[in-house]
């Protein structure tokens, strides 16, 4: 159930329960105001969450790029190391 549907159901439930209890127009208006404020707060929180998610995705992409660069460098160093080992073995055989 989405948050919007949940809030709508909660608002409807408040009206259904508040009606028989005898809430006046003032109380109903206060409840409407509270629900509107909660909906605004939810929208703000969702916007902040979306922004945080974008930042996390950007950080993830940067980290993956750094990882690829480091991996490529490591492969080059290992190839160079293996070449040096072979050269060393060849030099030792000549002696």
C-alpha positions in Angstrom: 0.0 0.0 0.0 1.5 3.3 -1.0 2.0 6.0 1.5 -0.5 8.3 -0.3 -3.2 5.5 -0.2 -2.3 4.9 3.5 -2.8 8.6 4.4 -6.0 8.7 2.4 -7.3 5.7 4.2 -6.2 7.1 7.6 -8.0 10.4 6.8 -11.1 8.5 5.8 -11.0 6.4 8.9 -10.7 9.5 11.0 -13.8 11.0 9.4 -15.7 7.8 9.8 -14.7 7.5 13.5 -15.0 11.2 14.2 -18.5 11.5 12.8 -20.4 9.3 15.3 -18.3 10.6 18.2 -19.5 14.0 17.6 -16.5 16.0 16.5 -17.3 19.5 15.5 -16.3 21.4 12.5 -13.4 22.9 14.4 -11.9 19.4 15.3 -12.4 18.1 11.7 -10.7 21.2 10.3 -7.8 20.7 12.8 -7.5 17.1 11.6 -7.5 18.1 8.0 -4.8 20.6 8.7 -2.7 18.0 10.5 -3.1 15.6 7.6 -2.2 18.3 5.1 0.9 19.1 7.2 1.8 15.4 7.3 1.4 15.1 3.5 3.7 18.1 3.0 6.3 16.6 5.4 6.1 13.3 3.6 6.6 15.0 0.2 9.6 16.9 1.6 11.1 13.8 3.1 10.6 11.9 -0.2 12.4 14.8 -2.1 15.3 14.6 0.4 15.5 10.9 0.0 15.5 11.2 -3.7 18.4 13.7 -3.5 20.3 11.4 -1.1 19.7 8.5 -3.5 21.1 10.5 -6.4 24.2 11.4 -4.3 24.7 7.8 -3.3 24.4 6.7 -7.0 27.0 9.3 -8.0 29.3 8.2 -5.2 28.9 4.6 -6.3 29.7 5.4 -9.9 32.8 7.3 -8.8 33.9 4.4 -6.5 33.4 1.9 -9.4 35.4 4.1 -11.7 38.2 4.3 -9.1 38.1 0.5 -8.6 38.4 -0.1 -12.4 41.3 2.3 -12.6 43.1 0.6 -9.7 42.4 -2.8 -11.1 43.8 -1.8 -14.4 46.9 -0.4 -12.7 47.3 -3.6 -10.7 47.1 -5.7 -13.8 49.9 -3.6 -15.4 52.1 -3.9 -12.3 51.6 -7.6 -12.2 52.5 -8.0 -15.9 55.6 -5.8 -15.3 56.5 -7.9 -12.2 56.2 -11.1 -14.2 58.3 -9.7 -17.0 61.0 -8.6 -14.5 61.0 -12.1 -12.9 61.5 -13.7 -16.3 64.3 -11.2 -17.1 65.9 -12.0 -13.8 65.7 -15.8 -14.4 67.3 -15.3 -17.8 70.1 -13.3 -16.3 70.7 -15.9 -13.7 70.9 -18.6 -16.3 73.6 -16.7 -18.2 75.9 -16.6 -15.2 
